[in-house]
Amino acid sequence: MVNCGQVKEMPGEMQKQARVAPVFRLNERAVVYHGDCIDMLKGMPDRSMQLIVTSPPYNIGKAYEKKTKLADYIALQARVIKECERVLADSGSICWQVGNFVESGAIIPLDAVLYPLFADLNLVMRNRIVWHFEHGLHCSNRFSGRYETISWFTRKTKEYVFNLDPVRVPQKYPGKKYFKGPKTGQYSCNPLGKNPGDLWVVPNVKNNHVEKTEHPCQYPVELIERLVLSMTNEGDWVFDPFVGAGTSVIAAVLHNRRGAGAETEGEYAELAKSRIVEAMNGTLRTRPMSKPVHNPAEKGRKPAAAPRFGAESGVVAQTTLFRQVAR
């Protein structure tokens, strides 16, 4: 079997510590606490976490959560967010990645519902990042959901960490030059690449994804890598109160940061630990950040030709619809 995933080596002194601690201590490299994140947070010092990044349960009745009333869900999130704010470093960031809560066929955007909880703690939203992906459940009564959001908050300061250069993406026109003025003939774009913007196209973890495990709502390492690289420096702490399959800690240790998280389900806590150890040892397969989203030609595949005939053809049906609208 060809290992088509990404393997990264951990440099320096931290690479020697290929273990995951069960309780939080500042001198650890990686921690997975089996239990409630509130209990874990109580043992963490004030202002100790540079990046807090998570994808909390969406209150939609997954195997690892019990669906409750929306008001009760918000109250629980408020408790966690308040404790996260306490441990957030002065220059730190909180990134809360959520989707939609669905009730009686109506969607409720959780980032909008949760925003006041952060604002009430005097946190400032720096970006609302839209994560777009191509695959998911197909809806018949509304358009299929193909995005979730990451709300990025910091304290009210200009001194928060933000490193753009490590997460730049290729320029659309890398050879473009100024055609007039004092810079005529010089390149007009940053040679390191461009700002990736606030719409990120990253494949979600489905059955054919190199990172897929038994966890039902696993997010991709590359999504968190961009946050880790831009909002922390080497040696900083990254914390995930709902660590799941360990993705946030993995993204941290792959880039010489320290990572910690809590998980209530024993099965997933053990899964997270094993994946984190693999990441430390350089054997974990992950999807590279620089890999194109989809390229059928890489595997010798050709797009299937669209049907041309038949009353039931989707092409015929769409063409007929467009003609009717044009009239």
Secondary structure, DSSP 8 states (H G I E B T S, - for coil): ----SB-----SGGGG----BSS--TT-SEEEEES-HHHHHHTS-TT-EEEEEE----SS--TTS----HHHHHHHHHHHHHHHHHHEEEEEEEEEEE-EEEETTEEEEHHHHHHHHHHTTT-EEEEEEEEE-S-----SSS----EEEEEEEE-S-S------GGG-B--SSTT-B--SSTTTTSB-S-TT-B---SEEE-----TTSTT--S-TT---HHHHHHHHHHH--TT-EEEETT-TTTHHHHHHHTTT-EEEEEES-HHHHHHHHHHHHHHHHT---B--TTS-S--GGGGT----------TT-HHHHHHHHHHHHH-
